[in-house]
Structure formats: C-alpha cells, structure tokens
Amino acid sequence: MTNLRFHFQRLPDDLYSKVLKTMEHPEIIAYSFTSKKSFSFIQTLGLSLEDVHIKMEKLSAVYLNFGCYTVEINMRMGENGREKTSLDDIPVSVDVSTEKIDWSLNRETMEWRIISESTVSTWSNQEKSIGEWIQHLCSIFRCEDYESEFQIKEIRVDIQSLRNIFPKLRRVYINGFTDDPSEHDIQSYQIILRAFLPDVQNLRLYGVPLQENLSLEHIGMANLKELELYSPRNPKLENLQTLNVERCSFYTDQFSLRDLNRFFKLWMKGSNPKLKYLEVDGETIADWNDLMKGLKAEETRRLQEEGEADQKEYIIQNCYGSSARIMLFKTRFVARVQFTVLN
C-alpha cells in the first residue's frame, strides 16, 4: 500500500490538507511512511484519536481507537524469531485490521442496529523496528490517552528504550503469572515500573511477586489514581497506609484481617486522606471479629441468606469528620471487604 505514488504532493497546502482529511485512517498512516515531508505535514493537521493501546508480547501490536473506527496493527516476527521480543526487533511483516461501526435504522420496525465493516491487509515492515513503529504511530495523531500492556515472560526491556520510545502512558498493565519468577522477570517488573511510575495514573499488576525490591511501599510513592493487584503473593497489607492512591483493589488468595483493622484505625486518625475506595477479595473467612474490633462502627445493614451470602455494612468516621462505609461480604468460598469514603 505504501508503494503507491501519491500525485497530490505538489498541491497548495490548503488543498493538500483537504485531500488528506478525506482519506481513511489506514490510508493516512500508510501515506505518512512515503516521505519525511508527508509525515511532517500529517502531524501539522492535528488529527485526533480517542485512545491508543500498545501491547508488548511475542506478537506486539498497537490499537488505535478513533471512536467508530479502529485500526489494529500486528507485528509478525516470523518462525525464527527470538524467544523474547524486544523493541529493537524488526517484524517480518505487519498485519493491519480495521473495523468501522455505524448505525442503521430499520424503517419497518423503527429499531436501530449496528453495522460493522472489517478489512485485513498486510504491509511491509518499512525496515523499521517494533520501537520505531510504536514511535511513528503515536506521533502521527493527537492523543492524550495512552495505555500499554506488558507480558513479562515474552519480552526483553531496558529503561532507556522504554522512556525514549513510549508516549506518556496513562495506564500500565503488567502480566506476570508464574509460580516461579526468574531473576529476569523480577528485573523486568522493576524496569517497567521505574520507567513509567512517575507519570502513570492507573497501574494493574497480574501475578507480580511483591518483595523487598518491589513492595507496596515502592509503588505507594507514585501519585496514582488507581492500583489493582491480581494474585499478589504474600501481600503485606500493613503497608497500605503508605499508598498515595485514590482507588485500590486486591484480588488474592488470603489477606490479614488484623492488617485491615489497623489500616481502618489509622484512617480514623487521619491517614490516607487521598484514598476514596479500597477493595480486598480473598478466600472465605470464618469470623469477622478481628476486622471490626475497636472501630466503634455503627452497623447500618445486615443481610444473610441461609446457606448463602452473608453481608454486613458499617459506618466509621475519621478525625476530620469524613464518613466511610465498610461492607463485608462472605460466601462459602469468597470473602470481600469494601471500604468507600462517603464525603
């Protein structure tokens, strides 16, 4: 597609701009590869998109969301590719998928239905590495919502490349489910967090081993809006008061009621003023007494179905007059604690 000769480059800039704006998004992307002048001119148009999702794994990809039009760019590495993908690797080819969604009104039933149009094509690699593709795609359009997902077991990263290539990320997801993380895995977690924590707003960790060099205290130094941890091993909830975050969720096997009780007591004394919501999920618990001990909470609701769910709600208040609701939910297999600041 990018080998086509575009004959309107010599048009006056105002006509040149109007022609470009009539092109489909994949055509604009393809045209941006034809010359430095084309790339620069497209940048001056200030064309916007809603969000960008970058996936770093064995087969890396970039998803561009323009609202009712999406472009998915997948980079194929070939059968002889390295075991772990890096930003310096050059893909064999690039698959480009598009989907256009529109609404159509059925005149007989007067009901709206969704119409979807999809296309798939294969482009050359433009002799660019994965990192250069990411950099190029993220610099064509104007966007403020970037997020990236990292599959630790499938990639090799270094902090300088991450900082030089990636745009300012709003959300970061790190996937590392493994029973026995290697030293490489742990170093990769740390590199990604060091690269993006200063700016990221939402952080989601899947199966990331929390330890001395990668603890809640280290993560808590960031100015996060939301932190989600799935299957953290041995989460030390006594460090919850160090978190500088608005919303925090733990999905784990087990957690300490005493640690949560201590956290609630510290909140009542004025700690964690930024926190608005906390949720901790784990295996079922026989007795809630350790959690509510000494809180002087007002029970506002109790719901229990025989042999099924047990739910209770309490209200506590801190030294500044702010109230919070603690909801306890328990079944035979699951226990959940939800803490919500009300004012």
C-alpha positions as CSV (number, residue, x, y, z in Angstrom):
1,M,0.0,0.0,0.0
2,T,2.8,2.4,0.8
3,N,4.4,1.8,-2.6
4,L,1.6,3.7,-4.3
5,R,2.6,7.0,-5.8
6,F,0.6,9.9,-4.5
7,H,0.3,12.6,-7.1
8,F,-1.1,15.4,-5.0
9,Q,2.1,16.3,-3.0
10,R,2.6,19.4,-5.1
11,L,-0.8,20.8,-4.4
12,P,-1.1,24.1,-2.4
13,D,-1.1,23.3,1.3
14,D,-4.8,24.2,1.8
15,L,-5.9,21.7,-1.0
16,Y,-3.3,19.2,0.2
17,S,-4.8,19.3,3.7
18,K,-8.3,18.9,2.4
19,V,-7.4,15.9,0.3
20,L,-5.7,14.2,3.3
21,K,-8.7,14.8,5.5
22,T,-10.9,12.8,3.1
23,M,-8.7,9.7,3.4
24,E,-9.4,6.8,5.6
25,H,-7.2,6.4,8.7
26,P,-5.2,3.4,7.3
27,E,-4.5,5.4,4.2
28,I,-3.3,8.4,6.2
29,I,-1.0,6.1,8.2
30,A,0.3,4.4,5.0
31,Y,0.9,7.8,3.4
32,S,2.9,9.0,6.4
33,F,5.6,6.4,5.5
34,T,6.1,7.8,2.0
35,S,8.4,10.7,2.9
36,K,9.5,12.9,5.8
37,K,7.6,15.7,4.2
38,S,4.4,13.6,4.2
39,F,4.9,12.6,7.8
40,S,5.5,16.2,9.0
41,F,2.6,17.6,7.1
42,I,0.2,15.0,8.6
43,Q,1.4,15.9,12.1
44,T,0.5,19.6,11.4
45,L,-3.1,18.6,10.7
46,G,-3.6,17.8,14.4
47,L,-5.8,14.8,13.6
48,S,-7.1,13.3,16.9
49,L,-8.0,9.8,18.1
50,E,-9.6,8.7,21.4
51,D,-7.1,6.3,22.8
52,V,-4.1,4.1,22.0
53,H,-3.4,0.6,23.4
54,I,0.1,-0.8,23.0
55,K,0.7,-4.5,23.6
56,M,4.2,-5.7,24.2
57,E,4.4,-9.5,23.9
58,K,5.7,-12.2,21.5
59,L,3.5,-10.7,18.7
60,S,3.4,-7.0,19.6
61,A,0.5,-4.8,18.5
62,V,-0.8,-1.2,18.5
63,Y,-4.6,-0.5,18.7
64,L,-5.7,2.9,17.5
65,N,-9.3,3.9,18.5
66,F,-10.9,6.7,16.5
67,G,-14.3,6.2,18.1
68,C,-16.5,4.4,15.5
69,Y,-13.3,3.4,13.6
70,T,-10.5,1.2,14.9
71,V,-7.1,0.2,13.4
72,E,-5.2,-2.8,14.8
73,I,-1.6,-3.1,13.7
74,N,0.0,-6.5,14.5
75,M,3.7,-7.1,14.0
76,R,4.7,-10.6,12.9
77,M,8.1,-11.8,14.0
78,G,8.5,-15.0,11.9
79,E,9.0,-18.5,13.0
80,N,12.7,-18.0,13.6
81,G,12.2,-15.0,15.9
82,R,13.9,-14.7,19.3
83,E,12.3,-16.4,22.3
84,K,11.7,-12.9,23.9
85,T,10.7,-9.9,21.8
86,S,12.4,-6.5,22.2
87,L,11.8,-3.0,20.9
88,D,14.8,-3.4,18.6
89,D,13.4,-6.4,16.7
90,I,12.3,-5.9,13.1
91,P,9.0,-7.6,12.2
92,V,8.8,-9.8,9.1
93,S,5.5,-8.1,8.1
94,V,2.8,-6.0,9.5
95,D,-0.9,-7.0,9.5
96,V,-3.4,-4.1,9.6
97,S,-7.0,-4.8,10.6
98,T,-9.7,-2.2,10.5
99,E,-13.3,-2.1,11.8
100,K,-15.8,0.6,11.1
101,I,-19.0,0.7,13.1
102,D,-22.2,2.5,12.1
103,W,-25.8,2.6,13.0
104,S,-28.7,1.8,10.6
105,L,-32.4,2.5,11.2
106,N,-34.9,-0.3,10.2
107,R,-37.8,1.7,8.7
108,E,-40.3,-1.1,9.3
109,T,-39.5,-1.8,13.0
110,M,-38.0,1.7,13.7
111,E,-35.2,-0.1,15.5
112,W,-31.6,0.8,15.3
113,R,-29.0,-1.9,14.5
114,I,-25.2,-1.9,14.4
115,I,-23.4,-2.4,11.1
116,S,-19.8,-3.4,11.2
117,E,-17.4,-3.4,8.3
118,S,-13.9,-5.0,8.6
119,T,-10.8,-5.2,6.4
120,V,-7.5,-7.0,6.7
121,S,-4.3,-6.3,4.8
122,T,-0.6,-7.0,5.0
123,W,2.0,-4.2,4.8
124,S,5.8,-4.3,4.5
125,N,7.8,-3.7,7.7
126,Q,9.1,-0.4,6.3
127,E,12.5,-1.5,7.5
128,K,11.5,-0.3,11.0
129,S,11.8,-2.0,14.4
130,I,8.9,-2.5,16.7
131,G,10.0,0.5,18.7
132,E,10.2,2.7,15.6
133,W,6.7,1.5,14.6
134,I,5.3,2.5,18.0
135,Q,7.1,5.8,17.9
136,H,5.8,6.6,14.4
137,L,2.2,5.6,15.1
138,C,2.0,7.5,18.3
139,S,3.4,10.7,16.8
140,I,1.0,11.0,13.8
141,F,-2.2,11.8,15.6
142,R,-3.1,13.9,18.6
143,C,-4.0,11.8,21.7
144,E,-3.9,12.2,25.4
145,D,-5.0,8.7,26.4
146,Y,-2.2,6.1,26.0
147,E,-2.0,2.7,27.8
148,S,0.3,-0.3,27.5
149,E,0.2,-3.9,28.4
150,F,3.4,-5.9,29.0
151,Q,3.7,-9.8,29.0
152,I,6.8,-10.2,31.1
153,K,7.6,-13.8,30.1
154,E,7.7,-12.8,26.4
155,I,9.7,-9.6,26.2
156,R,13.1,-8.0,26.9
157,V,13.1,-4.4,28.0
158,D,15.5,-1.7,29.1
159,I,14.6,1.5,30.8
160,Q,16.2,3.9,28.3
161,S,14.3,2.5,25.3
162,L,11.0,2.5,27.2
163,R,11.4,6.2,28.1
164,N,12.6,7.2,24.6
165,I,10.0,5.3,22.6
166,F,6.8,5.2,24.5
167,P,4.5,8.2,24.9
168,K,3.4,9.4,28.3
169,L,1.2,6.5,29.4
170,R,-1.9,6.9,31.5
171,R,-2.4,3.2,32.2
172,V,0.1,0.4,32.6
173,Y,-0.8,-3.3,32.8
174,I,1.9,-5.8,33.7
175,N,1.2,-9.6,33.3
176,G,3.5,-12.0,35.0
177,F,1.5,-15.0,36.1
178,T,4.1,-17.6,37.1
179,D,4.7,-19.8,40.1
180,D,8.5,-19.4,39.9
181,P,9.5,-15.9,38.5
182,S,13.1,-15.8,37.2
183,E,15.6,-13.1,38.0
184,H,14.9,-11.7,34.5
185,D,11.2,-11.5,35.3
186,I,11.7,-9.6,38.5
187,Q,14.2,-7.2,36.8
188,S,11.7,-6.6,34.0
189,Y,9.0,-5.7,36.5
190,Q,11.3,-3.2,38.2
191,I,12.4,-1.7,34.9
192,I,8.9,-1.1,33.6
193,L,7.8,0.4,36.9
194,R,10.8,2.7,37.1
195,A,10.2,3.9,33.5
196,F,6.5,4.7,33.9
197,L,5.5,5.1,37.6
198,P,6.4,8.9,37.7
199,D,3.6,9.7,35.2
200,V,1.2,6.8,35.1
201,Q,-2.3,7.2,36.7
202,N,-3.6,3.6,36.6
203,L,-1.5,0.6,37.4
204,R,-2.7,-3.0,37.1
205,L,-0.4,-5.9,38.2
206,Y,-1.3,-9.6,37.4
207,G,0.7,-12.1,39.3
208,V,3.6,-9.8,40.0
209,P,5.7,-11.0,43.0
210,L,5.8,-8.3,45.7
211,Q,9.1,-8.5,47.5
212,E,11.7,-6.3,49.2
213,N,12.8,-4.6,45.9
214,L,9.3,-4.3,44.6
215,S,6.9,-3.7,47.5
216,L,3.7,-1.8,48.2
217,E,5.9,0.9,49.7
218,H,7.8,1.5,46.5
219,I,4.6,1.6,44.4
220,G,3.0,3.8,47.0
221,M,5.4,6.6,46.3
222,A,3.8,7.2,42.9
223,N,0.9,9.6,42.6
224,L,-1.6,7.0,41.3
225,K,-5.3,7.3,40.8
226,E,-6.0,3.6,40.8
227,L,-4.0,0.5,41.7
228,E,-5.2,-3.1,41.0
229,L,-3.3,-6.2,42.1
230,Y,-4.4,-9.6,40.9
231,S,-3.0,-12.7,42.7
232,P,-0.2,-10.9,44.5
233,R,1.9,-13.3,46.5
234,N,2.1,-12.6,50.2
235,P,0.6,-9.0,50.1
236,K,1.7,-7.1,53.1
237,L,-1.4,-5.1,53.9
238,E,0.3,-3.4,56.8
239,N,1.9,-1.1,54.2
240,L,-1.5,0.1,52.9
241,Q,-1.1,3.4,54.7
242,T,1.9,4.2,52.5
243,L,-0.2,4.2,49.3
244,N,-0.7,7.6,47.7
245,V,-3.7,6.4,45.6
246,E,-7.4,7.2,45.2
247,R,-8.7,3.7,44.5
248,C,-7.0,0.4,45.4
249,S,-8.1,-3.2,44.8
250,F,-6.5,-6.5,45.9
251,Y,-7.6,-9.9,44.4
252,T,-5.7,-12.5,46.3
253,D,-5.9,-15.9,48.0
254,Q,-5.8,-14.7,51.5
255,F,-5.4,-11.5,53.5
256,S,-4.9,-10.4,57.1
257,L,-8.0,-9.0,58.9
258,R,-5.7,-7.6,61.6
259,D,-3.8,-5.6,59.0
260,L,-7.0,-4.2,57.6
261,N,-8.2,-3.4,61.1
262,R,-5.1,-1.5,61.8
263,F,-5.5,0.4,58.5
264,F,-9.0,1.4,59.4
265,K,-7.9,2.7,62.8
266,L,-5.1,4.8,61.2
267,W,-7.6,6.2,58.6
268,M,-9.8,7.2,61.5
269,K,-6.8,9.1,62.9
270,G,-6.3,11.0,59.6
271,S,-4.0,8.8,57.5
272,N,-4.6,8.1,53.8
273,P,-6.6,11.3,53.1
274,K,-6.4,10.7,49.3
275,L,-8.0,7.3,49.4
276,K,-11.6,7.1,48.2
277,Y,-12.1,3.4,47.7
278,L,-10.4,0.1,48.8
279,E,-11.4,-3.5,48.0
280,V,-9.8,-6.7,49.2
281,D,-11.0,-10.1,47.9
282,G,-9.8,-13.5,49.0
283,E,-10.8,-16.8,50.4
284,T,-13.7,-17.0,52.8
285,I,-13.2,-16.1,56.5
286,A,-14.8,-17.8,59.4
287,D,-15.0,-14.8,61.8
288,W,-15.1,-11.1,61.1
289,N,-14.5,-10.0,64.7
290,D,-10.8,-9.3,64.2
291,L,-11.7,-6.8,61.4
292,M,-14.2,-4.7,63.3
293,K,-12.5,-4.8,66.8
294,G,-12.1,-1.4,68.4
295,L,-13.5,0.6,65.5
296,K,-16.7,1.7,67.3
297,A,-18.5,1.3,64.0
298,E,-22.2,1.8,63.5
299,E,-23.9,-1.2,61.8
300,T,-26.3,0.1,59.2
301,R,-27.3,-3.1,57.4
302,R,-27.2,-6.8,57.7
303,L,-28.3,-9.3,55.0
304,Q,-28.0,-13.1,55.4
305,E,-29.5,-15.8,53.3
306,E,-29.5,-19.2,54.8
307,G,-26.5,-21.2,53.4
308,E,-25.6,-18.4,51.0
309,A,-24.2,-14.9,51.3
310,D,-23.6,-13.0,54.5
311,Q,-23.4,-9.3,54.0
312,K,-22.9,-6.5,56.6
313,E,-22.4,-2.8,56.4
314,Y,-20.8,-0.4,58.9
315,I,-20.1,3.3,59.1
316,I,-17.0,4.8,60.6
317,Q,-15.8,8.4,60.9
318,N,-12.3,9.9,61.0
319,C,-11.0,12.8,63.0
320,Y,-11.8,15.3,60.1
321,G,-15.5,14.4,60.1
322,S,-15.4,12.3,57.0
323,S,-17.5,9.1,57.0
324,A,-16.8,5.8,55.3
325,R,-18.8,2.7,54.7
326,I,-17.2,-0.7,55.3
327,M,-19.1,-3.5,53.5
328,L,-18.4,-7.1,54.4
329,F,-19.4,-9.9,52.0
330,K,-18.9,-13.6,52.6
331,T,-19.9,-16.8,51.0
332,R,-18.6,-20.4,51.4
333,F,-15.7,-19.6,49.0
334,V,-15.2,-15.9,48.8
335,A,-14.6,-13.0,51.3
336,R,-14.7,-9.4,50.2
337,V,-14.1,-6.1,52.1
338,Q,-15.1,-2.9,50.5
339,F,-14.2,0.5,52.0
340,T,-15.8,3.6,50.5
341,V,-15.4,7.2,51.6
342,L,-18.8,8.9,51.6
343,N,-17.9,12.6,51.9
